């Protein structure tokens, strides 16, 4: 067994673990430096500090990675397990564990743009929360008296809004809330401008507008901060961002989406020419309605006056007199008719009586013989005696005779 050597005289070089790891880190930094690494994210962990820790792997290997808070804040999309990315990172050794590690400075999604991925992720998340639901949309006031405009004060967008407002509704007051509309941190300025103008007294509507640009130029309007500010705005918001083909998260959350700033102003402000024409048409309809109502009232008045005249004592007396005269006339006609009928009947009865009267028989040459002693009518010869006095009634006058003889009826 060999004797232990004195370290001060030992020719071998000894390294502490931390020294060795530090040397390896320096060597990696010198020989490798920062590289682009392609891999799939796994084991993603979001620390309370804001750092992101994950494993970057492929089919044949894997390596731990750290994305610190400041670098993570510059990434527009959310890291997800299973997402294939390209990472720009430093290769180093995590000395506490002695493991190789990637310190990531930039991350891009593989096969599609980072901003496009961030847009899709945010759109999906906000859609699940119901921020795009049609029932959440508010209707615009028809005649807003004061409109807030959130945009750059030197942009073509603000000039377009002012021009359209002056032409369509010059009486509407515009309150410009200035802000940057692109660049790093622009979304926070937009949020402050939107919150500020919505709190102004009398503001009934807010226009959020800017001109066209690339996806990067319009990115402030695709952020969650601006989307939340639109959602909590107490008055309706009209989004007019970019050109007709541009579409942003702000457009989806806003109560009304317009393709351009000019269109936003046109959709929000009623044209004074249209209003004047509408007022004129309404005036004509009102006059016609009033005239028709007056005419109906006059007709009702005339009918009521006529009814009142009919119900007045004088009118009733005249009507009663008219009815009495008509009744008297009818009664006279009835009486005359009845008299005529009675005279006809009387004439018929008289004729019948004449035909049955003994006088009619006497008129044909017959005589009525009665006994003088008792006035009895003599019908048979044996009812009188020879020498008896009889009275003979003739058609004209009469005779007093004495029976001289009698004769029997030969039959």
Secondary structure by P-SEA (a helix, b strand, c coil): cccccccccccbbbbcaaaaaaaaaaaaaacccbbbbbbbbcccccccccbbbbbbbcccbbbbbbbcaaaaaaccccccccbbbbbbbbbbbcccccbbbbbccccccccccaaaaaaaaaaaaaaaaccccccccccccccccbbbbbcccccaaaaaaaaaaaaccccbbbbbbcccccccaaaaaaaaaaaaaaaccccccccbbbbbbccccccccccaaaaaaaaacccbbbbbcccccccccccccccbbbccaaaaaaaccccaaaaaaaaaaaaaaaaaaaaaaaaaaaaaaaaaaaaaaaacaaaaaaaaaaaaaaaaaaaaaaaaaaaaaaaaaaaaaaaaaaaacaaaaaaabbbbbbbccccccccccccccccbbbbbbcccbbbbbbbcccccccc
